Amino acid sequence: MNLYNYILRMADNSLILGHRLSEWCGHGPVLEQDIAMTNMALDLIGQARSLFALAAEVQNEGRTEDDLAYLRDVMDFQNLLLVEQPNGDFAHTVVRQFFFSAFQLPFYQNLDTILTNPKSKIQNPKLDILRGIAEKAIKELTYHVRWSSEWVIRLGDGTDESHKRMQLAINSLYEYTVEAFMSDDVDKQAITEGYGVVLENIKPVFEETLKTVLTEATLTWPQNVYMQKGGKSGYHTEHLGYLLAEMQYLQRVYPHSVW
Amino acid sequence: MKEKVYKILENVTDPEIPVLTIQDLGIVRDVRIEGEEAIEIVITPTYSGCPAMSVIAAHIKMELMANGFKNVKVTEVFSPAWTTDWLSESGKKKLKEYGIAPPVAQARLEKLLFQVPPSVNCPRCGSDKTNLISEFGSTSCKSLMRCDDCLEPFDYFKCH
């Protein structure tokens, strides 16, 4: 059951950020960036679908990927607070993507390594599928890190106005990043069961990416701020409820309807 | 028997790039014959969110059923992850003729940041004076480029 929760978290992160990015569809500042954001939304929702399908199989209670995406409420979601934050201006979207991708890429890289050389000798075909999803996602997340980093640099080291907006976005979103690296019971149990990523180990990788990119972008990140947490245990900011109300609208009005 | 199946699968094309068959793309990973009329086709998605996959799976089933197979199963596997290295030579040629620049190099672990864009020849005029406009294009597998000689924008099937 811990494996179910562990996979569900990854799926929730991808689904919620994927949905946020899809909200830009038709509203991007220029056509190419509209397409870039919806391409990333597609990657994330694709990953979420594979993960939800796997989680449903692990749970083995006859639920489907759609049930997990559309028929759960706010408290059931275990995504990071970071990914549910509203799009704001383009600077907020870019910074949110940069923070999340700088965490997600090393997370999946570690997961891939752990599942390739499992410590426990117990063979679990579900873990092989999870490793396959991670291996595939890594290639896609490389683009996400690059796209968001380049925009952080371009806008941070851009005009006075773009610099100001980027700094504001960093100041308002940074407090949601640390939650990603705080191990809770699910993370610890996952390590005991042989498939968990040691979050403390990927934090330096995340910080190194931030340092490299933000320095180049002439931006700073806040020190000694209060860090928000709760998403992983189902305590969310008010924004997630509104997001789900829109995303789950059809299933709430016509339960179990299919295409 | 397997050869006959691969021959039938040549009729299944990518709905978004109709000049390529699924074998040109390298997404058919295995054909498993299970008795006289039962068969399993193992495919791998190009990108996690590729919307063409369900259409491709449906086409595979239709083609094989039209050729007498009663029980057709299409299974998706993720590992090893699809790469443009599996694109056939004839597939690359067809892409170029279709107006999409084929991938220019072997997919490798690319530099994460500040990567120098690859040197790609314009599929229209052949010039190598081209620029990357965006790594993201009209589908997941393509990026958007522009030729500085004939000034036309074009799609590039990016190394992945």
Chai-1 contact restraints between the chains, C-beta under 6 A:
chainA,res_idxA,chainB,res_idxB,connection_type,confidence,min_distance_angstrom,max_distance_angstrom,comment,restraint_id
A,E32,B,S134,contact,1.0,0.0,6.0,A-B,restraint_1
A,I35,B,F136,contact,1.0,0.0,6.0,A-B,restraint_2
A,A36,B,S134,contact,1.0,0.0,6.0,A-B,restraint_3
A,A36,B,F136,contact,1.0,0.0,6.0,A-B,restraint_4
A,N39,B,F136,contact,1.0,0.0,6.0,A-B,restraint_5
A,L42,B,G49,contact,1.0,0.0,6.0,A-B,restraint_6
A,D43,B,S48,contact,1.0,0.0,6.0,A-B,restraint_7
A,D43,B,G49,contact,1.0,0.0,6.0,A-B,restraint_8
A,I45,B,G49,contact,1.0,0.0,6.0,A-B,restraint_9
A,G46,B,S48,contact,1.0,0.0,6.0,A-B,restraint_10
A,G46,B,G49,contact,1.0,0.0,6.0,A-B,restraint_11
A,Q47,B,S48,contact,1.0,0.0,6.0,A-B,restraint_12
A,G132,B,F78,contact,1.0,0.0,6.0,A-B,restraint_13
A,G132,B,S79,contact,1.0,0.0,6.0,A-B,restraint_14
A,I133,B,F78,contact,1.0,0.0,6.0,A-B,restraint_15
A,E135,B,S79,contact,1.0,0.0,6.0,A-B,restraint_16
A,E135,B,A81,contact,1.0,0.0,6.0,A-B,restraint_17
A,K136,B,S48,contact,1.0,0.0,6.0,A-B,restraint_18
A,K136,B,F78,contact,1.0,0.0,6.0,A-B,restraint_19
A,K136,B,A81,contact,1.0,0.0,6.0,A-B,restraint_20
A,Y143,B,E135,contact,1.0,0.0,6.0,A-B,restraint_21
A,V145,B,L112,contact,1.0,0.0,6.0,A-B,restraint_22
A,S149,B,L113,contact,1.0,0.0,6.0,A-B,restraint_23
